[in-house]
Amino acid sequence: MNDTKKEQRPSVLDLTWRDTDKLRRFVTETGKILPRRKTRLTAHEQRHLTRIVKQARNMLQML
């Protein structure tokens, strides 16, 4: 048995509009937010992602 814990990926729910480098992973080159089927996020995570990407755009962090 291996007693090491499985490493979990960082939660999208922990991201804020200031994390532009991490947010770029979920956005195309033209600035469109990728759909759920490509990002493999839950509906709740996708709604949160949409909100913070739009906040980053409004704060001119992501152009």
C-alpha positions in Angstrom: 0.0 0.0 0.0 1.1 3.5 -0.8 0.2 5.9 2.0 1.0 9.1 0.1 -2.0 11.3 -0.5 -3.2 11.9 -4.0 -2.1 15.4 -5.1 -5.2 17.5 -5.9 -5.3 20.1 -8.6 -5.8 23.7 -7.4 -9.5 24.6 -7.3 -10.9 27.0 -9.8 -13.0 28.4 -7.0 -9.8 29.7 -5.4 -8.9 31.9 -8.4 -9.5 35.7 -8.4 -9.4 38.3 -11.1 -5.8 39.0 -10.2 -4.6 35.5 -11.3 -4.4 36.4 -15.0 -1.7 33.9 -15.8 -3.9 31.0 -14.5 -7.0 32.4 -16.1 -5.4 32.5 -19.6 -5.5 28.7 -19.6 -9.3 28.9 -19.8 -9.5 31.6 -22.5 -8.7 31.5 -26.3 -6.3 33.7 -28.0 -9.1 35.9 -29.1 -10.4 36.3 -25.5 -13.3 33.9 -25.6 -14.0 31.8 -22.5 -13.6 28.1 -23.3 -16.7 25.9 -22.9 -17.2 23.3 -20.2 -16.6 20.4 -22.5 -13.1 21.7 -23.2 -12.2 22.8 -19.7 -13.7 19.8 -18.0 -15.1 22.0 -15.1 -18.3 21.5 -13.2 -21.2 23.9 -13.9 -20.5 25.7 -10.6 -16.8 26.1 -11.4 -17.6 27.3 -14.9 -20.0 30.0 -13.6 -17.3 31.1 -11.2 -14.7 31.2 -13.9 -16.9 33.2 -16.2 -17.5 35.8 -13.4 -13.8 36.2 -12.6 -12.7 36.4 -16.3 -15.3 39.1 -16.9 -14.0 41.0 -13.8 -10.4 40.7 -15.0 -11.5 42.1 -18.4 -13.3 45.0 -16.7 -10.2 45.8 -14.6 -8.2 45.7 -17.8 -6.0 42.9 -16.5 -6.8 40.6 -19.5 -7.0 42.2 -22.9 
